[in-house]
Amino acid sequence: MSKPSSPFTKEQLLPQEEMIEVARKKGKLFIGIPKETSYQEKRVCLTPDAVAALTAHGHRVLLETNAGLGASFTDSEYSEAGAEITNDIKKVFGCPIILKVEPPSIEELKHINPQTVLISALQLKTQSKVYFQELAKKRITALGFEFIRDADGAYPAVRALSEIAGTAGVLIASELMSSATQGSGLMMGNISGVPPVEVVIIGAGTVGEFAARSAIGLGANVKVFDNSITKLRCIQTNIGRPLYTSTIQPKNLLKALRRCDVVIGAVRGKNRSPIIVSETMVERMKNGAVIIDVSIDMGGCFETSEVTSHDHPTFEKHGVVHYCVPNIPSRYAKTSSLSISNIFTPYLLQIGDEGGIENAVRFDRGLKSGLYFYHGILTSKSIADWFDLSYRDINLLIL
């Protein structure tokens, strides 16, 4: 009877040396924070406290003079936190990691060194093909912070700024209704014996939820419209009280719009926000009513909306005051900066602990989802489709 053959070779059966995992070497980051040059952009990516946390871990931060001034952070506060201050823009853009709120302009990209890591918003709708060609030319690795996901699969940066936009929408409406701004003279407070202000919110996402929270907190009567029953259910659960909710049916919506004092539009679309409120509907609203179109950065969800700025934020049409500023969080620059900084700081510390951006994205799927350029190679399908560019799957580049 023949002896059964072993599935292992003789060498494989011999005792082997134990393989011990080699600890990853921590990296020291050198981060450049230039002053924001985009129109009316006053936010800054890192607060002095965040800079102190990074420098305490041995990282370097180079800040352009007055980069935090718009958000009420002085150079001396940054300097005391351990940052280096310079008025040489080329030095800041020469850092291995560039941190910005708005994406850099084509002019600013010229100052960036090859193989730099760029972390900023992408704002796809405002970009051109030239921008991506410039990134490819310089072999830049770029992260769009609005695409970074957390452990739950949510987008923390988008949520944080949506919370601010939702709350701000109600505060702005309250301001616009006051007699001091030639408004209707109504107050949001729940005053005994006085009927409450009627607020309609279109869209039950994060913006809608925080607008509803603020309006309810100020004593307003709130009605929320959305075509997603799940979102309407979630908003009731999150606010923790019964709320008037409805799908977007023209008859119900028109009835609510005719009675309301404030309407907040917070509907997002894939490429453009859908127009929910027609001009005819706006015509039938009360004189002195206020429209806050938070969706204006994606085209707006009111037919009568036109983009305005922080300097001239409102216009009147059919007796209705329209507020259509695209960058609402920048109105509250300090709060927005604190919020953005809270998101950036843990990621930067993580990148340092992992020994650089490559290891960090290799082990963090949420961070990897924010990557749209890797050493000059486009890794985002949506950008490739939008601008007719070729792309590679990031999972084939980072194993």
C-alpha positions as CSV (number, residue, x, y, z in Angstrom):
1,M,0.0,0.0,0.0
2,S,1.5,3.4,-1.1
3,K,2.1,6.1,1.5
4,P,-0.3,9.1,1.1
5,S,1.5,12.1,-0.3
6,S,1.7,15.2,2.0
7,P,0.3,18.5,0.7
8,F,3.3,20.3,2.2
9,T,7.0,20.2,1.1
10,K,9.7,19.1,3.5
11,E,10.9,22.8,3.8
12,Q,7.4,23.9,4.7
13,L,7.1,21.5,7.6
14,L,10.3,22.7,9.2
15,P,9.9,25.3,12.1
16,Q,9.9,28.8,10.7
17,E,11.1,32.1,12.2
18,E,8.2,34.1,13.6
19,M,7.4,37.2,11.5
20,I,6.8,40.2,13.7
21,E,4.9,43.2,12.4
22,V,7.1,46.2,11.8
23,A,5.7,49.3,13.6
24,R,4.8,52.1,11.2
25,K,7.0,55.1,11.6
26,K,5.3,58.3,12.6
27,G,5.7,61.2,10.2
28,K,6.2,64.9,10.9
29,L,3.8,67.0,8.9
30,F,4.6,70.5,7.5
31,I,1.3,72.2,6.9
32,G,0.9,75.5,5.0
33,I,-2.3,77.6,5.6
34,P,-2.7,80.4,3.0
35,K,-5.1,83.3,3.4
36,E,-8.4,82.7,1.6
37,T,-8.7,84.9,-1.5
38,S,-12.2,83.7,-2.7
39,Y,-14.8,86.4,-2.7
40,Q,-16.2,87.1,0.8
41,E,-14.5,83.9,2.2
42,K,-13.5,84.6,5.8
43,R,-13.1,81.1,7.2
44,V,-9.8,79.4,8.1
45,C,-9.1,75.7,8.3
46,L,-7.4,75.5,11.7
47,T,-8.0,77.5,14.9
48,P,-5.1,78.4,17.3
49,D,-6.2,75.6,19.6
50,A,-5.9,73.1,16.7
51,V,-2.5,74.4,15.8
52,A,-1.4,74.0,19.4
53,A,-2.6,70.3,19.3
54,L,-0.6,69.7,16.0
55,T,2.6,71.4,17.2
56,A,2.4,69.5,20.5
57,H,2.7,66.3,18.3
58,G,5.8,67.7,16.6
59,H,4.2,68.9,13.4
60,R,4.9,72.3,11.8
61,V,2.3,74.9,10.7
62,L,3.2,77.8,8.5
63,L,0.5,80.5,8.3
64,E,0.2,83.4,5.9
65,T,-0.1,86.7,7.8
66,N,-3.8,87.6,8.7
67,A,-5.1,84.2,7.4
68,G,-7.3,83.9,10.5
69,L,-8.3,87.6,10.8
70,G,-11.7,87.2,9.0
71,A,-12.6,84.6,11.7
72,S,-11.4,86.8,14.5
73,F,-8.1,84.9,15.1
74,T,-5.0,87.1,15.3
75,D,-1.5,86.2,14.2
76,S,-0.2,86.5,17.8
77,E,-2.8,83.9,18.9
78,Y,-1.4,81.5,16.2
79,S,2.2,82.4,17.0
80,E,1.6,81.6,20.7
81,A,0.0,78.3,19.7
82,G,3.3,77.4,17.9
83,A,2.6,78.4,14.3
84,E,5.2,80.1,12.1
85,I,3.9,83.3,10.5
86,T,5.0,84.6,7.1
87,N,3.8,87.2,4.5
88,D,5.5,85.3,1.7
89,I,2.7,83.5,-0.1
90,K,5.2,81.4,-2.1
91,K,6.7,80.0,1.1
92,V,3.2,78.9,2.3
93,F,2.3,77.3,-1.0
94,G,5.7,75.6,-0.9
95,C,4.8,73.4,2.1
96,P,4.4,69.7,1.5
97,I,0.7,69.9,2.8
98,I,-1.6,72.8,1.8
99,L,-4.7,73.3,3.8
100,K,-7.5,75.5,2.4
101,V,-11.3,76.1,2.8
102,E,-11.9,77.0,-0.8
103,P,-10.1,75.3,-3.7
104,P,-6.9,77.2,-4.8
105,S,-7.2,79.4,-7.9
106,I,-5.3,78.6,-11.1
107,E,-2.9,81.4,-10.0
108,E,-2.3,79.9,-6.6
109,L,-1.7,76.4,-8.2
110,K,1.3,77.9,-9.9
111,H,3.0,78.4,-6.5
112,I,2.4,74.8,-5.4
113,N,5.4,72.4,-5.7
114,P,5.1,69.1,-7.5
115,Q,4.0,66.1,-5.3
116,T,2.3,68.4,-2.8
117,V,-0.8,67.1,-0.8
118,L,-3.7,69.5,-1.1
119,I,-6.6,69.3,1.3
120,S,-9.5,71.7,0.6
121,A,-13.1,71.8,-0.6
122,L,-13.4,70.8,-4.3
123,Q,-16.7,72.6,-5.2
124,L,-17.1,70.6,-8.5
125,K,-19.8,72.9,-9.9
126,T,-17.4,75.9,-9.9
127,Q,-14.3,74.1,-11.4
128,S,-12.9,74.0,-14.9
129,K,-11.0,71.3,-16.8
130,V,-7.8,73.4,-16.6
131,Y,-7.8,73.1,-12.8
132,F,-7.6,69.3,-13.0
133,Q,-5.0,69.4,-15.8
134,E,-2.9,71.6,-13.6
135,L,-3.2,69.2,-10.7
136,A,-2.1,66.3,-13.0
137,K,0.8,68.3,-14.4
138,K,2.2,68.8,-10.8
139,R,1.4,65.2,-9.8
140,I,-0.6,66.5,-6.8
141,T,-2.4,64.3,-4.3
142,A,-5.7,66.1,-3.5
143,L,-8.4,65.5,-0.9
144,G,-11.8,67.1,-1.1
145,F,-13.1,67.5,2.4
146,E,-16.7,67.4,1.4
147,F,-16.2,63.8,0.2
148,I,-14.6,62.4,3.3
149,R,-16.8,59.9,5.1
150,D,-16.8,59.0,8.8
151,A,-17.3,55.5,10.3
152,D,-21.1,55.7,9.8
153,G,-20.7,56.5,6.1
154,A,-21.9,60.1,6.6
155,Y,-20.0,63.2,5.4
156,P,-18.9,65.1,8.5
157,A,-17.8,68.3,6.8
158,V,-21.0,68.6,4.8
159,R,-23.1,67.9,7.9
160,A,-21.2,70.4,10.0
161,L,-21.7,73.2,7.5
162,S,-25.3,72.2,6.8
163,E,-26.0,72.5,10.6
164,I,-24.7,76.1,10.5
165,A,-26.6,76.9,7.3
166,G,-29.9,75.6,8.7
167,T,-29.6,77.5,12.0
168,A,-28.3,80.6,10.2
169,G,-31.3,80.5,7.9
170,V,-33.7,81.0,10.8
171,L,-31.6,83.7,12.5
172,I,-31.3,85.6,9.2
173,A,-35.1,85.4,8.5
174,S,-35.7,86.6,12.1
175,E,-33.4,89.6,11.4
176,L,-35.0,90.4,8.0
177,M,-38.5,90.4,9.6
178,S,-37.6,93.1,12.1
179,S,-38.8,96.7,11.7
180,A,-35.1,97.8,11.8
181,T,-34.6,96.3,8.4
182,Q,-38.0,97.5,7.0
183,G,-39.3,94.0,7.4
184,S,-42.8,92.9,8.4
185,G,-42.1,93.7,12.1
186,L,-42.9,90.2,13.3
187,M,-40.9,88.5,16.0
188,M,-40.1,84.8,16.1
189,G,-40.5,84.5,19.9
190,N,-43.6,82.7,21.2
191,I,-45.3,85.7,22.8
192,S,-48.4,84.9,24.9
193,G,-51.6,85.8,23.2
194,V,-49.8,86.5,19.8
195,P,-50.1,83.9,17.0
196,P,-46.7,82.4,16.3
197,V,-44.7,83.1,13.1
198,E,-45.4,80.4,10.4
199,V,-42.2,78.8,9.0
200,V,-42.2,76.5,6.0
201,I,-39.1,74.3,5.4
202,I,-38.7,72.6,2.1
203,G,-36.2,69.7,2.4
204,A,-35.8,67.5,5.5
205,G,-32.1,66.9,5.3
206,T,-29.5,68.3,7.8
207,V,-30.2,71.9,6.8
208,G,-33.9,71.4,7.2
209,E,-33.5,69.6,10.5
210,F,-31.4,72.4,12.1
211,A,-33.6,75.1,10.6
212,A,-36.6,73.3,12.2
213,R,-34.8,73.0,15.6
214,S,-34.0,76.7,15.6
215,A,-37.4,77.8,14.5
216,I,-39.2,75.6,17.1
217,G,-36.7,76.9,19.7
218,L,-37.8,80.5,18.9
219,G,-41.4,79.5,19.2
220,A,-42.4,79.4,15.5
221,N,-45.0,77.1,14.0
222,V,-43.1,74.8,11.6
223,K,-44.1,72.8,8.6
224,V,-41.6,70.5,6.8
225,F,-42.0,69.3,3.2
226,D,-40.0,66.6,1.6
227,N,-40.6,63.8,-0.9
228,S,-38.7,61.3,1.2
229,I,-40.9,59.7,3.9
230,T,-37.8,58.3,5.5
231,K,-36.3,61.8,5.9
232,L,-39.6,63.1,7.3
233,R,-39.7,60.3,9.8
234,C,-36.0,60.9,10.8
235,I,-36.6,64.6,11.3
236,Q,-39.5,63.9,13.7
237,T,-37.4,61.3,15.6
238,N,-34.3,63.6,15.8
239,I,-36.3,66.7,16.9
240,G,-38.2,64.4,19.4
241,R,-41.6,65.9,19.0
242,P,-44.6,65.7,16.6
243,L,-44.2,68.0,13.7
244,Y,-46.3,69.0,10.6
245,T,-44.7,67.0,7.8
246,S,-45.9,66.5,4.2
247,T,-44.7,65.2,0.9
248,I,-44.3,68.0,-1.7
249,Q,-47.8,68.1,-3.1
250,P,-48.5,71.4,-4.9
251,K,-51.9,71.9,-3.3
252,N,-50.6,71.4,0.3
253,L,-47.5,73.4,-0.4
254,L,-49.3,76.3,-1.9
255,K,-51.7,76.4,1.1
256,A,-48.8,76.5,3.5
257,L,-46.9,79.2,1.4
258,R,-49.9,81.5,1.3
259,R,-50.0,81.5,5.2
260,C,-46.3,81.5,6.0
261,D,-44.1,84.4,7.1
262,V,-40.8,82.6,6.3
263,V,-39.9,79.8,3.8
264,I,-36.5,78.1,3.8
265,G,-35.5,76.1,0.7
266,A,-33.0,73.3,1.4
267,V,-33.4,70.9,-1.4
268,R,-30.4,69.3,-3.1
269,G,-30.3,67.7,-6.5
270,K,-27.7,65.6,-8.3
271,N,-26.5,68.3,-10.6
272,R,-28.9,71.1,-9.9
273,S,-31.5,71.7,-7.2
274,P,-35.0,71.1,-8.5
275,I,-37.3,74.1,-8.7
276,I,-40.0,73.4,-6.2
277,V,-41.7,76.8,-5.8
278,S,-42.8,78.4,-9.1
279,E,-43.0,82.2,-9.6
280,T,-46.9,81.9,-9.5
281,M,-46.6,80.4,-6.0
282,V,-44.3,83.3,-4.9
283,E,-46.8,85.8,-6.2
284,R,-49.5,84.3,-4.0
285,M,-47.4,84.6,-0.8
286,K,-47.9,87.4,1.8
287,N,-46.4,90.8,1.3
288,G,-43.3,91.1,3.5
289,A,-42.8,87.3,3.7
290,V,-39.2,86.1,3.6
291,I,-37.5,83.5,1.4
292,I,-34.2,82.0,2.4
293,D,-32.8,79.9,-0.5
294,V,-30.0,77.8,1.1
295,S,-29.9,75.7,-2.2
296,I,-28.8,78.7,-4.2
297,D,-25.3,77.3,-4.6
298,M,-26.9,74.5,-6.7
299,G,-29.2,76.8,-8.6
300,G,-31.9,77.4,-6.0
301,C,-35.3,75.7,-5.5
302,F,-37.3,78.9,-6.0
303,E,-38.0,80.1,-9.6
304,T,-37.6,83.7,-8.5
305,S,-34.1,83.2,-6.9
306,E,-31.1,85.1,-8.1
307,V,-27.6,84.9,-6.5
308,T,-26.8,87.7,-4.0
309,S,-23.7,88.5,-1.9
310,H,-23.1,89.2,1.8
311,D,-22.8,92.9,0.9
312,H,-26.2,93.1,-0.8
313,P,-27.9,89.9,0.5
314,T,-31.5,90.6,-0.4
315,F,-33.9,91.7,-3.1
316,E,-37.6,92.0,-3.3
317,K,-39.8,90.3,-5.9
318,H,-43.7,90.2,-5.9
319,G,-43.5,91.8,-2.4
320,V,-41.5,88.9,-1.0
321,V,-37.9,89.4,0.4
322,H,-35.4,87.0,-1.1
323,Y,-32.1,86.1,0.6
324,C,-30.0,84.1,-1.8
325,V,-26.3,84.2,-0.6
326,P,-24.5,81.0,-1.6
327,N,-21.9,81.0,1.2
328,I,-24.1,81.3,4.3
329,P,-21.6,79.7,6.8
330,S,-19.0,82.4,6.0
331,R,-21.4,84.9,7.6
332,Y,-20.5,83.2,10.9
333,A,-16.8,82.8,10.1
334,K,-15.6,82.0,13.6
335,T,-18.2,79.3,14.3
336,S,-17.7,77.8,10.9
337,S,-13.9,77.8,11.4
338,L,-14.2,76.1,14.7
339,S,-16.5,73.5,13.1
340,I,-14.1,72.8,10.2
341,S,-11.1,72.8,12.5
342,N,-12.7,70.1,14.7
343,I,-13.0,67.9,11.6
344,F,-9.6,68.5,10.1
345,T,-7.5,68.2,13.3
346,P,-8.1,64.4,14.1
347,Y,-7.5,63.6,10.4
348,L,-4.2,65.5,10.3
349,L,-3.1,63.8,13.6
350,Q,-4.1,60.5,12.1
351,I,-2.1,61.2,8.9
352,G,1.0,62.0,11.0
353,D,0.6,58.8,13.2
354,E,0.2,56.7,10.1
355,G,3.4,58.1,8.6
356,G,1.9,60.1,5.8
357,I,-1.2,60.4,3.6
358,E,-0.5,57.1,1.7
359,N,-0.7,54.9,4.8
360,A,-3.6,56.9,6.2
361,V,-5.8,56.4,3.1
362,R,-4.7,52.8,2.9
363,F,-6.2,52.0,6.3
364,D,-9.1,54.5,6.4
365,R,-11.8,53.9,3.8
366,G,-13.6,57.2,4.8
367,L,-10.5,59.2,4.1
368,K,-9.9,57.3,0.9
369,S,-13.3,58.4,-0.4
370,G,-12.2,62.0,-0.1
371,L,-9.2,61.4,-2.4
372,Y,-9.8,62.6,-6.0
373,F,-6.2,63.0,-7.2
374,Y,-3.4,60.6,-6.4
375,H,0.1,61.6,-7.6
376,G,-1.4,63.4,-10.5
377,I,-3.8,60.6,-11.4
378,L,-7.5,61.4,-11.3
379,T,-9.3,58.8,-9.1
380,S,-12.9,60.2,-9.1
381,K,-15.4,58.8,-11.6
382,S,-17.8,61.7,-11.1
383,I,-15.1,64.3,-12.0
384,A,-14.0,62.1,-15.0
385,D,-17.6,62.0,-16.3
386,W,-18.3,65.7,-15.7
387,F,-15.1,66.9,-17.5
388,D,-14.6,64.0,-19.9
389,L,-11.3,63.0,-18.4
390,S,-9.7,59.5,-17.9
391,Y,-9.5,58.1,-14.3
392,R,-8.1,55.2,-12.4
393,D,-9.7,53.3,-9.5
394,I,-7.9,54.3,-6.3
395,N,-8.1,50.7,-5.0
396,L,-5.8,49.6,-7.9
397,L,-3.3,52.3,-7.0
398,I,-3.2,51.9,-3.3
399,L,-3.2,48.2,-2.3
